């Protein structure tokens, strides 16, 4: 039984926070699916990950390649995850189900704290997932460092 962690981005950007979380997940030995909602945005994220720090290279690919099942990190816009991930990271309001939370080691939902629509969507996801019995944590970086603010 997994848990869902909500990351409220108010200081660092997605392109700064996602590599940090991906590094931790890969360090735990997990394969990861990063789920977005827009293929163009996933192309952009793919480029950001390729152009990241040299000492923090994150092996990854976009869904639709010949080696999807082998990818440590697979970027996708749908529910399919041919790399058999232990962790799902949802960005830009991508859908997450309670079954996914229960089946995976970890689900991370990253949302932009400066976008009120994204904040409201994350609140709706929190209520839906915790209402379905999922264990959840809410993390904020408002103080300048990541702090756990709530847990169910």
C-alpha positions, -999 to 999 in steps of 0.1 A, spaced: 0 0 0 15 33 -11 10 69 -3 5 101 -22 27 132 -15 15 166 -26 43 191 -33 31 228 -33 56 247 -54 59 283 -44 96 290 -45 112 265 -68 99 257 -103 88 224 -116 120 221 -137 140 225 -105 119 204 -82 112 174 -104 148 164 -110 154 165 -72 124 142 -66 134 119 -95 169 116 -81 155 105 -48 131 80 -64 159 65 -86 181 64 -55 155 43 -38 157 18 -67 123 28 -82 114 32 -118 92 63 -123 64 74 -146 60 112 -150 25 119 -161 14 152 -176 -15 165 -196 0 181 -227 24 164 -251 40 198 -259 47 204 -222 61 169 -219 85 177 -248 96 208 -229 101 188 -197 121 162 -217 144 190 -229 148 204 -194 158 170 -180 183 165 -209 198 199 -202 201 195 -165 232 194 -143 260 172 -156 265 156 -122 227 149 -119 219 132 -152 185 115 -151 181 87 -176 147 91 -192 126 89 -223 92 98 -237 65 71 -242 64 57 -277 100 47 -280 114 12 -287 127 8 -252 99 22 -231 99 -8 -208 136 -2 -199 133 35 -191 141 44 -155 120 75 -160 92 75 -186 74 107 -195 37 102 -206 4 119 -209 -17 88 -203 -23 61 -177 -1 35 -196 33 29 -179 52 3 -199 83 7 -176 64 -8 -147 70 21 -123 71 20 -85 65 57 -84 42 80 -104 48 118 -105 18 138 -117 24 173 -131 2 200 -145 -30 184 -129 -26 150 -145 -52 125 -131 -43 100 -104 -66 73 -91 -69 58 -56 -61 24 -71 -28 38 -84 -19 52 -50 -26 18 -35 -7 -2 -61 25 19 -62 51 26 -36 46 64 -40 26 89 -60 38 125 -61 16 153 -72 35 185 -80 14 217 -84 22 254 -90 12 274 -59 10 306 -79 -18 292 -101 -51 292 -82 -67 268 -106 -38 243 -100 -41 248 -62 -79 242 -63 -73 211 -85 -48 197 -60 -73 204 -31 -99 184 -50 -74 156 -56 -65 156 -19 -101 153 -9 -108 126 -34 -78 104 -27 -79 107 11 -117 102 9 -109 69 -8 -87 59 21 -53 68 6 -25 78 29 -14 114 20 12 140 30 12 177 21 46 193 16 53 230 13 84 250 5 69 283 17 95 287 44 124 282 20 129 245 26 105 216 22 84 209 53 56 184 59 25 205 68 -2 178 69 -6 140 69 -35 116 69 
